[in-house]
Every structure is written in structure tokens, then in C-alpha cells.
Amino acid sequence: MGICSKLKASHDGEKDKIRNLPDGIITRILSLLPTKNAVSTSVLSSRWNHYWTTIDSFDFDDNTLCHLTQANDNPGGFMMFIERVLERCDAPNIKKFRLSWYRSVDVHCLRAFISFALSRNVQELELEIRFCRVVELPLELFVSKSLEKMKLRVDYLFNVPLLEDYFPSLKSLHVEFLYPDHPNFNFCQKLLCRCPQLQELVIDVRSYYKKHILYKISGTAIKRLTLMVRAKSDQDIQHTFEITAPVLEKLYIMDDTCHFFLVGSFPQLKRTVIDLRNIEIYERTMYQMDRAVQILSGITSTKYLSLSLAATLIVQ
């Protein structure tokens, strides 16, 4: 058998392997792909025409689908693509729903898409919505019993209900604050104290204004906490974190320019990582050294402590 024949036989064999996979495995593979790619497999054959309709994870990103939003000067192309996909969705339960929408956001459709995911008992929700002034999130989001993991990029206004507690089943929350002086910040503060089942919390702050900001975090179930502060080194910014977390076990702190203060007691703390970045190690100022010492002084007890090189040299 010649080289070309062998290559063709090998190629045909690989196609047979894919063709013979159980439907459940094919659906699972498609669920791991960006939704645009999963949908495109429908052109492979008549058998593949329906597979993507059974996927249980969705990833809609208008950066990867920008040709839909720009073609023929139609800014609604991305929105219509999502509508067509969800109309054919046969999955009774959704594992993950990610929506990254930066261009021409339609707040009514955004609300409808979130409501659809909630109606299918979504377990993980990730929202990155930009350049949108007001978002009216559906009430069912805040009381969802299926939602266990959520990531929010917060730079828009919420219209939200007044509740005693939010997200009764939420175990993991990642919040990215682009503008901590935003009018919506007070609501986000409530999120950090009113999630009764929350075990993992990530706060990523990107502050570019001269301001002193207080964050209050409280959770009787929080075991893992990540605090990240990014700011310009020449700014007079102070981020103070007041934390009540009696069962906290792991703490990770990343601070760009020593703008960080920590207040709290963590009797169960087992592992702490302090990562100071963007600091001139050999030209460090007294101000930076004082701030670094203040960060460390907030850690009264921990079994394991890991320091970045900058943190180690500053406190020497």
C-alpha cells in the first residue's frame, strides 16, 4: 500500500471513530466548545444536524461573533444568533451559561436570555456586560435555587429587589469591580454579605480614581477568599477590607501598589499567599514598606504563609 493510500485509510479510520461515538459523548464534546463552533457542526451531515441542540453549556461572546454584529451594518446580528440558538435548545437543564456582550446591548433581550437560562435550572452563570447604563435583572436570578456559581463584571447599574438574602444556593462568586465609586457599588456590597451558602469568593478591583474605599465581607461558610487590587502607583487610593469569615481556610491577596488594608480575624486560616506586584524592589519607598507591613499585620495566624519576592524584600 502506497503512502497516499495509507494516509487515506488512516483518515477514514479516524472519521469512523468519531462517527461511532455514542450520542452522549458527542453532545458532551460540543458542550465544551464555544457555541458558535458547536452550531457550525450542523453542516457536517444530516446526523450532525441535531447534536448541537442538545448541548447543556453555552458560551456567547460578541468578540468571537463580531462578524454577525457588523455584517450589513446590523448591530442586532449577535442578539438574533442567540435567539435562534436558544429557540432550538432541547436540554432540560443548563450547566453553564456565559454571555459576553460589549456592543449594542439590548437590555430587554439580555433579561430574556438570563430568564431562559434560569428556566432551565442553570448551575453556572457568567455575565460580562459593558457600555450599558442600566440593567434590570430578573427577580428569579436573586432567588434561584439551582445557581451554584456566578461571575459578574460590575460596571453598570442594577435594578434589584430588596431581599433579606440573595442566591440561596450560590457557592462560588467572582465579582470584578471596574469602578468602585459607581452608584451600584452599595448593592454589590450587599452581595458580599448576604449569600448564606457562599464558600468561595473572588473580588477583583480595578480602581483608577483617588479614593478611599471600604469593602465589608461577611460569610459564615466562606472557606476560600481571593482579593485582587489593581491601581495606578501614583494614586492616593486606600482599599480597606473588613472581613468576617470564621471558617476561612485559604486567603490569596494580590496588590499592585500596596493600596491594601486588611481587617479581620481568621481562626481557621491554613494557607495565606501575599503577592505584591508592580513595585520597584530596589527603589521601594517608605510608604510602600509601611503598607506592606500593614497587610502582613492583618494576618494574625496562619499555618502556611507564602510571600512574593517583592513582599519578602519590602518587609526585610
C-alpha contacts under 8 A as a table, 3 or more apart, distances in Angstrom:
res1	aa1	res2	aa2	distance
1	M	5	S	6.09
1	M	6	K	6.43
2	G	5	S	5.22
2	G	6	K	6.19
3	I	6	K	5.13
3	I	7	L	6.21
4	C	7	L	5.13
4	C	8	K	6.17
5	S	8	K	5.10
5	S	9	A	6.09
6	K	9	A	5.07
6	K	10	S	6.07
7	L	10	S	5.05
7	L	11	H	6.07
8	K	11	H	5.02
8	K	12	D	6.09
9	A	12	D	5.09
9	A	13	G	6.11
10	S	13	G	5.02
10	S	14	E	6.34
11	H	14	E	5.18
11	H	15	K	6.40
12	D	15	K	5.10
12	D	16	D	6.24
13	G	16	D	5.02
13	G	17	K	6.35
14	E	17	K	5.11
14	E	18	I	6.54
15	K	18	I	5.24
15	K	19	R	6.03
16	D	19	R	4.88
16	D	20	N	5.99
17	K	20	N	5.27
17	K	21	L	6.47
18	I	21	L	5.37
21	L	25	I	6.55
21	L	26	I	6.63
22	P	25	I	5.50
22	P	26	I	6.56
23	D	26	I	5.17
23	D	27	T	6.16
23	D	51	Y	7.78
24	G	27	T	5.15
24	G	28	R	6.19
25	I	28	R	5.00
25	I	29	I	6.20
26	I	29	I	5.14
26	I	30	L	6.25
26	I	51	Y	7.47
27	T	30	L	5.14
27	T	31	S	6.16
27	T	51	Y	6.08
27	T	52	W	6.79
27	T	54	T	6.50
27	T	55	I	5.64
28	R	31	S	5.04
28	R	32	L	6.66
28	R	55	I	6.89
29	I	32	L	5.38
29	I	33	L	6.98
30	L	33	L	5.30
30	L	38	A	5.24
30	L	52	W	6.59
30	L	55	I	6.55
31	S	34	P	7.76
31	S	35	T	7.59
31	S	38	A	7.24
31	S	52	W	7.87
31	S	55	I	5.00
31	S	56	D	6.04
31	S	57	S	5.08
31	S	58	F	7.04
32	L	57	S	7.08
33	L	37	N	6.26
33	L	38	A	5.91
33	L	59	D	7.91
34	P	37	N	5.48
34	P	38	A	6.39
34	P	58	F	7.09
34	P	59	D	5.25
34	P	60	F	7.21
35	T	38	A	4.96
35	T	39	V	6.11
35	T	58	F	5.59
35	T	59	D	5.26
35	T	60	F	6.33
36	K	39	V	5.36
36	K	40	S	6.33
36	K	60	F	7.57
36	K	65	L	7.56
37	N	40	S	5.08
37	N	41	T	6.78
38	A	41	T	5.65
38	A	42	S	7.88
38	A	52	W	5.80
39	V	42	S	5.90
39	V	52	W	5.64
40	S	43	V	6.25
41	T	44	L	5.57
41	T	48	W	6.54
41	T	49	N	7.30
41	T	52	W	7.52
42	S	45	S	6.72
42	S	46	S	7.51
42	S	48	W	5.13
42	S	49	N	4.03
42	S	50	H	6.79
42	S	51	Y	7.41
42	S	52	W	7.18
43	V	46	S	7.61
43	V	48	W	7.26
43	V	49	N	6.58
44	L	48	W	6.15
44	L	49	N	7.50
45	S	48	W	5.28
45	S	49	N	6.43
46	S	49	N	5.12
46	S	50	H	7.97
47	R	50	H	6.92
47	R	51	Y	7.79
48	W	51	Y	5.42
48	W	52	W	7.77
49	N	52	W	7.38
50	H	53	T	5.52
50	H	54	T	7.41
51	Y	54	T	5.75
51	Y	55	I	7.33
52	W	55	I	5.46
53	T	85	V	7.68
53	T	88	R	5.75
53	T	89	C	4.83
53	T	90	D	5.65
53	T	91	A	7.35
54	T	89	C	6.24
54	T	90	D	5.17
54	T	91	A	5.06
55	I	58	F	7.67
55	I	89	C	7.54
55	I	90	D	7.85
55	I	91	A	6.33
56	D	91	A	5.75
56	D	93	N	6.56
56	D	94	I	4.62
56	D	95	K	5.64
56	D	96	K	7.02
57	S	94	I	5.96
57	S	95	K	5.49
57	S	96	K	4.62
57	S	97	F	5.91
58	F	96	K	6.14
58	F	97	F	4.88
58	F	98	R	6.06
59	D	97	F	6.20
59	D	98	R	4.75
59	D	99	L	6.23
60	F	82	I	7.39
60	F	98	R	6.04
60	F	99	L	4.90
60	F	100	S	6.19
60	F	101	W	7.98
61	D	64	T	5.61
61	D	65	L	6.39
61	D	98	R	7.91
61	D	99	L	6.00
61	D	100	S	4.64
61	D	101	W	6.29
62	D	65	L	4.69
62	D	66	C	5.32
62	D	69	T	7.49
62	D	78	F	6.39
62	D	100	S	6.35
62	D	101	W	5.62
62	D	102	Y	6.85
62	D	103	R	7.36
63	N	66	C	5.13
63	N	100	S	7.99
63	N	102	Y	8.00
65	L	68	L	5.60
65	L	69	T	7.08
65	L	78	F	6.77
66	C	69	T	5.12
66	C	70	Q	6.19
66	C	78	F	7.57
67	H	70	Q	5.22
67	H	71	A	5.60
68	L	71	A	5.52
68	L	74	N	7.60
68	L	75	P	7.73
68	L	76	G	7.95
68	L	77	G	4.73
68	L	78	F	5.54
68	L	81	F	7.95
69	T	73	D	7.46
69	T	74	N	5.78
69	T	75	P	4.50
69	T	76	G	6.01
69	T	77	G	4.66
69	T	78	F	5.31
69	T	103	R	7.87
70	Q	73	D	5.23
70	Q	74	N	5.76
70	Q	75	P	5.99
70	Q	77	G	7.59
71	A	74	N	5.86
71	A	75	P	8.00
71	A	77	G	7.74
74	N	77	G	5.85
75	P	78	F	7.22
75	P	103	R	7.56
75	P	104	S	6.32
76	G	79	M	5.17
76	G	80	M	6.15
76	G	104	S	7.48
77	G	80	M	5.15
77	G	81	F	6.13
78	F	81	F	5.14
78	F	82	I	6.47
79	M	82	I	5.29
79	M	83	E	6.34
79	M	109	C	7.51
80	M	83	E	4.96
80	M	84	R	6.20
81	F	84	R	5.28
81	F	85	V	6.29
82	I	85	V	5.16
82	I	86	L	6.13
83	E	86	L	5.30
83	E	87	E	6.05
84	R	87	E	5.20
84	R	88	R	6.64
85	V	88	R	5.50
85	V	89	C	6.36
86	L	89	C	4.94
91	A	94	I	6.71
91	A	120	R	7.79
92	P	120	R	5.76
93	N	120	R	4.67
93	N	121	N	5.41
93	N	122	V	6.45
94	I	97	F	7.14
94	I	117	A	6.75
94	I	120	R	5.64
94	I	121	N	6.06
94	I	122	V	4.61
94	I	123	Q	6.67
95	K	121	N	7.96
95	K	122	V	5.46
95	K	123	Q	5.01
95	K	124	E	6.01
96	K	122	V	6.24
96	K	123	Q	6.06
96	K	124	E	4.54
96	K	125	L	5.92
96	K	126	E	7.98
97	F	117	A	6.81
97	F	122	V	7.02
97	F	124	E	6.26
97	F	125	L	5.04
97	F	126	E	6.36
98	R	125	L	5.87
98	R	126	E	4.57
98	R	127	L	6.11
99	L	126	E	6.24
99	L	127	L	5.18
99	L	128	E	6.26
99	L	129	I	7.79
100	S	127	L	6.10
100	S	128	E	4.60
100	S	129	I	6.03
101	W	105	V	6.57
101	W	128	E	6.27
101	W	129	I	5.12
101	W	130	R	6.61
102	Y	105	V	6.76
102	Y	128	E	7.81
102	Y	129	I	5.93
102	Y	130	R	4.89
102	Y	131	F	6.49
103	R	130	R	7.70
103	R	131	F	7.56
105	V	110	L	7.47
105	V	129	I	7.84
105	V	131	F	7.76
105	V	132	C	6.57
106	D	109	C	5.44
106	D	110	L	6.11
107	V	110	L	4.88
107	V	111	R	6.17
107	V	134	V	7.81
107	V	135	V	6.02
107	V	136	E	7.32
108	H	111	R	5.23
108	H	112	A	6.32
109	C	112	A	4.87
109	C	113	F	6.08
110	L	113	F	5.20
110	L	114	I	6.33
111	R	114	I	5.26
111	R	115	S	6.12
111	R	135	V	7.96
111	R	136	E	6.89
111	R	137	L	5.88
111	R	138	P	6.25
112	A	115	S	5.02
112	A	116	F	6.12
113	F	116	F	5.09
113	F	117	A	6.44
114	I	117	A	5.20
114	I	118	L	6.29
114	I	137	L	7.93
114	I	138	P	7.50
114	I	141	L	7.90
115	S	118	L	5.03
115	S	119	S	6.09
115	S	138	P	6.56
115	S	140	E	7.49
115	S	141	L	7.62
116	F	119	S	5.07
116	F	120	R	6.55
117	A	120	R	5.24
117	A	121	N	6.65
117	A	122	V	5.45
118	L	121	N	5.05
118	L	122	V	5.31
118	L	140	E	7.28
118	L	141	L	6.88
118	L	144	S	7.30
118	L	146	S	7.99
119	S	122	V	7.53
121	N	146	S	5.32
121	N	147	L	7.23
122	V	125	L	7.03
122	V	146	S	6.12
122	V	147	L	5.86
123	Q	146	S	5.47
123	Q	147	L	4.33
123	Q	148	E	5.30
123	Q	149	K	6.43
124	E	147	L	5.98
124	E	148	E	6.05
124	E	149	K	4.62
124	E	150	M	5.67
125	L	147	L	7.41
125	L	149	K	6.39
125	L	150	M	4.78
125	L	151	K	6.44
126	E	150	M	5.59
126	E	151	K	4.60
126	E	152	L	6.11
127	L	151	K	6.28
127	L	152	L	5.20
127	L	153	R	6.50
128	E	152	L	6.28
128	E	153	R	5.14
128	E	154	V	7.93
129	I	132	C	6.98
129	I	153	R	6.83
129	I	154	V	7.94
129	I	155	D	7.88
129	I	156	Y	7.79
130	R	155	D	6.89
130	R	156	Y	7.30
131	F	156	Y	7.59
132	C	135	V	7.24
132	C	156	Y	6.01
133	R	156	Y	5.34
133	R	157	L	5.99
134	V	156	Y	5.92
134	V	157	L	4.60
134	V	158	F	6.04
134	V	159	N	7.42
135	V	156	Y	6.90
135	V	157	L	5.91
135	V	158	F	5.14
135	V	159	N	6.46
136	E	158	F	5.75
136	E	159	N	4.84
136	E	160	V	7.01
137	L	141	L	7.17
137	L	158	F	6.78
137	L	159	N	6.61
137	L	160	V	6.79
138	P	141	L	5.68
138	P	142	F	7.74
139	L	142	F	5.75
139	L	143	V	7.02
139	L	160	V	7.38
139	L	161	P	6.92
140	E	143	V	5.27
140	E	144	S	5.66
141	L	144	S	5.26
141	L	167	F	7.49
142	F	166	Y	5.25
142	F	167	F	5.12
143	V	166	Y	6.12
143	V	167	F	5.21
143	V	168	P	6.37
144	S	147	L	5.76
144	S	167	F	5.97
144	S	168	P	6.91
144	S	169	S	7.30
145	K	167	F	7.12
145	K	168	P	6.05
145	K	169	S	5.31
146	S	169	S	6.56
147	L	150	M	7.49
147	L	167	F	7.30
147	L	169	S	6.12
147	L	170	L	5.75
148	E	169	S	5.56
148	E	170	L	4.05
148	E	171	K	5.15
148	E	172	S	6.42
149	K	170	L	5.81
149	K	171	K	5.97
149	K	172	S	4.64
149	K	173	L	5.96
150	M	170	L	7.59
150	M	172	S	6.36
150	M	173	L	5.07
150	M	174	H	6.33
151	K	173	L	5.85
151	K	174	H	4.51
151	K	175	V	5.87
151	K	176	E	7.97
152	L	174	H	6.29
152	L	175	V	4.99
152	L	176	E	6.21
153	R	175	V	6.06
153	R	176	E	4.74
153	R	177	F	6.47
153	R	178	L	7.43
154	V	175	V	6.99
154	V	176	E	5.88
154	V	177	F	5.27
154	V	178	L	6.40
154	V	179	Y	7.81
155	D	177	F	6.75
155	D	178	L	5.74
155	D	179	Y	6.24
155	D	182	H	7.26
156	Y	184	N	7.21
157	L	183	P	7.28
157	L	184	N	5.40
158	F	184	N	6.66
163	L	166	Y	6.71
164	E	194	R	7.41
165	D	168	P	7.17
165	D	194	R	4.90
165	D	195	C	6.20
165	D	196	P	7.26
166	Y	191	L	6.99
166	Y	194	R	5.72
166	Y	195	C	5.43
166	Y	196	P	7.85
167	F	170	L	5.33
167	F	195	C	5.82
167	F	196	P	7.84
168	P	195	C	6.37
168	P	196	P	6.25
168	P	197	Q	6.51
169	S	196	P	7.79
169	S	197	Q	5.89
169	S	198	L	7.79
170	L	173	L	7.33
170	L	195	C	6.77
170	L	196	P	7.92
170	L	197	Q	5.90
170	L	198	L	5.64
171	K	197	Q	5.55
171	K	198	L	4.11
171	K	199	Q	5.07
171	K	200	E	6.28
172	S	198	L	5.91
172	S	199	Q	6.06
172	S	200	E	4.64
172	S	201	L	5.95
173	L	198	L	7.38
173	L	200	E	6.34
173	L	201	L	5.02
173	L	202	V	6.28
174	H	201	L	5.91
174	H	202	V	4.53
174	H	203	I	6.07
174	H	204	D	7.78
175	V	202	V	6.22
175	V	203	I	5.14
175	V	204	D	6.28
176	E	203	I	5.99
176	E	204	D	4.61
176	E	205	V	5.93
176	E	206	R	7.71
177	F	180	P	5.80
177	F	203	I	7.54
177	F	204	D	6.12
177	F	205	V	4.82
177	F	206	R	6.15
177	F	207	S	7.94
178	L	205	V	6.26
178	L	206	R	4.99
178	L	207	S	6.48
179	Y	182	H	5.34
179	Y	205	V	7.90
179	Y	206	R	6.83
179	Y	207	S	6.08
179	Y	208	Y	7.74
180	P	185	F	5.98
180	P	205	V	7.36
180	P	206	R	7.88
180	P	207	S	6.63
180	P	213	I	7.45
181	D	185	F	6.60
181	D	213	I	7.98
182	H	185	F	5.46
183	P	186	N	6.97
184	N	187	F	5.56
184	N	188	C	6.66
185	F	188	C	5.05
185	F	189	Q	6.29
186	N	189	Q	5.05
186	N	190	K	6.73
187	F	190	K	5.18
187	F	191	L	6.73
188	C	191	L	5.01
188	C	192	L	6.71
189	Q	192	L	5.24
189	Q	193	C	6.95
189	Q	215	Y	6.86
189	Q	216	K	6.64
189	Q	217	I	7.60
190	K	193	C	5.33
190	K	194	R	5.98
191	L	194	R	5.40
191	L	195	C	6.53
192	L	195	C	6.99
192	L	216	K	7.15
192	L	217	I	5.20
192	L	218	S	6.45
192	L	219	G	7.74
193	C	216	K	7.41
193	C	217	I	5.52
193	C	218	S	4.60
193	C	219	G	6.00
194	R	218	S	7.75
194	R	219	G	7.56
195	C	198	L	5.53
195	C	219	G	7.25
196	P	219	G	6.81
196	P	220	T	7.30
196	P	221	A	7.11
197	Q	221	A	6.01
197	Q	222	I	7.99
198	L	201	L	7.31
198	L	219	G	6.93
198	L	221	A	5.81
198	L	222	I	5.69
199	Q	221	A	5.24
199	Q	222	I	3.96
199	Q	223	K	5.21
199	Q	224	R	6.41
200	E	222	I	5.74
200	E	223	K	6.11
200	E	224	R	4.73
200	E	225	L	5.97
201	L	222	I	7.20
201	L	224	R	6.38
201	L	225	L	5.02
201	L	226	T	6.30
202	V	225	L	5.96
202	V	226	T	4.61
202	V	227	L	6.13
202	V	228	M	7.98
203	I	226	T	6.19
203	I	227	L	5.07
203	I	228	M	6.14
204	D	227	L	6.25
204	D	228	M	4.72
204	D	229	V	6.17
204	D	230	R	7.93
205	V	228	M	5.98
205	V	229	V	4.81
205	V	230	R	6.08
206	R	229	V	6.16
206	R	230	R	4.84
206	R	231	A	6.05
207	S	229	V	7.51
207	S	230	R	6.27
207	S	231	A	5.15
207	S	232	K	7.88
208	Y	231	A	5.70
208	Y	232	K	6.43
208	Y	235	Q	7.85
209	Y	235	Q	7.34
209	Y	237	I	7.36
210	K	235	Q	5.83
210	K	236	D	5.33
210	K	237	I	5.28
211	K	236	D	6.81
211	K	237	I	5.06
211	K	238	Q	6.64
212	H	237	I	5.51
212	H	238	Q	4.58
212	H	239	H	6.04
212	H	240	T	7.81
213	I	237	I	7.83
213	I	238	Q	6.18
213	I	239	H	5.00
213	I	240	T	6.28
214	L	239	H	6.06
214	L	240	T	4.90
214	L	241	F	6.09
214	L	242	E	7.43
215	Y	239	H	7.48
215	Y	240	T	6.13
215	Y	241	F	4.82
215	Y	242	E	6.10
216	K	241	F	6.06
216	K	242	E	4.87
216	K	243	I	6.08
217	I	241	F	7.28
217	I	242	E	6.13
217	I	243	I	4.77
217	I	244	T	6.18
217	I	245	A	7.87
218	S	243	I	5.86
218	S	244	T	4.61
218	S	245	A	5.93
219	G	222	I	5.42
219	G	244	T	6.43
219	G	245	A	5.39
219	G	246	P	7.89
220	T	244	T	7.71
220	T	245	A	5.70
220	T	246	P	6.15
220	T	247	V	6.71
221	A	245	A	7.34
221	A	246	P	7.93
221	A	247	V	6.44
221	A	248	L	7.82
222	I	225	L	7.20
222	I	245	A	6.05
222	I	246	P	7.97
222	I	247	V	6.41
222	I	248	L	5.66
223	K	245	A	7.74
223	K	247	V	5.80
223	K	248	L	4.07
223	K	249	E	5.04
223	K	250	K	6.33
224	R	248	L	6.12
224	R	249	E	6.11
224	R	250	K	4.78
224	R	251	L	6.12
225	L	248	L	7.45
225	L	250	K	6.27
225	L	251	L	5.02
225	L	252	Y	6.39
226	T	251	L	5.94
226	T	252	Y	4.71
226	T	253	I	6.04
227	L	251	L	7.99
227	L	252	Y	6.25
227	L	253	I	4.95
227	L	254	M	6.28
228	M	253	I	5.94
228	M	254	M	4.62
228	M	255	D	5.89
229	V	239	H	7.99
229	V	254	M	6.30
229	V	255	D	4.93
229	V	256	D	6.25
229	V	259	H	7.69
229	V	260	F	7.51
230	R	255	D	6.36
230	R	256	D	5.17
230	R	257	T	7.49
231	A	235	Q	7.55
231	A	256	D	6.38
231	A	257	T	6.83
232	K	235	Q	5.78
232	K	257	T	7.30
233	S	256	D	7.65
233	S	257	T	5.41
237	I	259	H	5.89
238	Q	259	H	4.98
238	Q	260	F	6.14
238	Q	261	F	7.28
239	H	259	H	5.94
239	H	260	F	5.05
239	H	261	F	6.01
240	T	260	F	6.12
240	T	261	F	4.52
240	T	262	L	5.88
240	T	263	V	7.34
241	F	260	F	7.89
241	F	261	F	6.17
241	F	262	L	5.04
241	F	263	V	5.97
242	E	262	L	6.39
242	E	263	V	4.76
242	E	264	G	5.93
243	I	262	L	7.74
243	I	263	V	6.19
243	I	264	G	5.01
243	I	265	S	7.61
244	T	264	G	6.15
244	T	265	S	7.10
244	T	266	F	7.92
245	A	248	L	5.42
245	A	265	S	7.66
245	A	266	F	6.54
246	P	265	S	7.49
246	P	266	F	5.82
246	P	267	P	6.51
246	P	268	Q	6.84
247	V	266	F	7.20
247	V	267	P	7.32
247	V	268	Q	5.46
247	V	269	L	7.49
248	L	251	L	7.57
248	L	266	F	6.20
248	L	267	P	7.78
248	L	268	Q	5.82
248	L	269	L	5.56
249	E	268	Q	5.63
249	E	269	L	4.16
249	E	270	K	4.99
249	E	271	R	6.44
250	K	269	L	6.15
250	K	270	K	6.06
250	K	271	R	4.91
250	K	272	T	5.95
251	L	269	L	7.64
251	L	271	R	6.38
251	L	272	T	4.80
251	L	273	V	6.34
252	Y	272	T	5.86
252	Y	273	V	4.74
252	Y	274	I	6.12
252	Y	275	D	7.83
253	I	272	T	7.99
253	I	273	V	6.16
253	I	274	I	4.86
253	I	275	D	6.00
254	M	274	I	6.17
254	M	275	D	4.70
254	M	276	L	5.87
254	M	277	R	7.41
255	D	258	C	5.79
255	D	259	H	6.98
255	D	260	F	6.71
255	D	275	D	6.45
255	D	276	L	5.06
255	D	277	R	6.23
256	D	259	H	7.64
256	D	276	L	5.88
256	D	277	R	4.64
256	D	278	N	5.51
256	D	279	I	7.28
257	T	276	L	7.13
257	T	277	R	6.65
257	T	278	N	6.39
257	T	279	I	6.29
257	T	288	Q	7.48
258	C	276	L	7.11
258	C	288	Q	5.88
258	C	291	R	5.50
258	C	292	A	6.14
259	H	291	R	6.98
260	F	291	R	7.06
260	F	295	I	6.56
261	F	291	R	7.67
261	F	294	Q	6.61
261	F	295	I	5.67
261	F	298	G	7.62
262	L	294	Q	7.78
262	L	295	I	6.02
262	L	298	G	5.24
263	V	298	G	5.89
264	G	298	G	6.95
265	S	299	I	7.85
265	S	300	T	7.26
266	F	269	L	5.49
266	F	299	I	7.95
266	F	300	T	7.75
266	F	301	S	7.22
267	P	301	S	6.95
268	Q	302	T	7.85
269	L	272	T	7.58
269	L	301	S	6.84
269	L	302	T	5.12
269	L	303	K	7.03
270	K	302	T	5.14
270	K	303	K	4.77
270	K	304	Y	6.08
271	R	302	T	6.10
271	R	303	K	6.03
271	R	304	Y	4.69
271	R	305	L	6.07
271	R	306	S	7.99
272	T	302	T	6.72
272	T	304	Y	6.14
272	T	305	L	4.88
272	T	306	S	6.18
273	V	305	L	5.96
273	V	306	S	4.67
273	V	307	L	6.00
274	I	305	L	7.89
274	I	306	S	6.30
274	I	307	L	5.04
274	I	308	S	6.37
274	I	311	A	7.25
275	D	307	L	6.09
275	D	308	S	4.88
275	D	310	A	7.77
275	D	311	A	6.75
276	L	279	I	7.20
276	L	308	S	6.28
276	L	309	L	8.00
276	L	310	A	5.90
276	L	311	A	5.61
277	R	310	A	6.91
279	I	284	R	6.91
279	I	310	A	6.89
280	E	283	E	5.21
280	E	284	R	5.52
281	I	284	R	5.53
281	I	310	A	5.78
281	I	313	L	6.99
281	I	314	I	7.18
284	R	288	Q	6.37
284	R	289	M	7.12
284	R	314	I	7.19
285	T	288	Q	5.22
285	T	289	M	6.39
286	M	289	M	5.04
286	M	290	D	6.11
287	Y	290	D	5.20
287	Y	291	R	6.24
288	Q	291	R	5.11
288	Q	292	A	6.12
288	Q	314	I	7.70
289	M	292	A	5.10
289	M	293	V	6.22
289	M	314	I	5.48
289	M	315	V	6.34
290	D	293	V	5.18
290	D	294	Q	6.20
291	R	294	Q	4.99
291	R	295	I	6.29
292	A	295	I	5.14
292	A	296	L	6.39
292	A	311	A	6.83
292	A	314	I	6.99
292	A	315	V	6.81
293	V	296	L	5.10
293	V	297	S	6.03
293	V	315	V	6.34
294	Q	297	S	4.97
294	Q	298	G	6.51
295	I	298	G	5.43
295	I	299	I	7.38
296	L	299	I	5.46
297	S	300	T	6.52
299	I	302	T	7.15
302	T	305	L	6.69
307	L	310	A	7.95
307	L	311	A	5.75
307	L	312	T	5.91
308	S	311	A	5.21
308	S	312	T	6.21
309	L	312	T	5.12
309	L	313	L	6.25
310	A	313	L	5.33
310	A	314	I	6.02
311	A	314	I	5.25
311	A	315	V	6.40
312	T	315	V	5.70
312	T	316	Q	6.45
313	L	316	Q	5.26
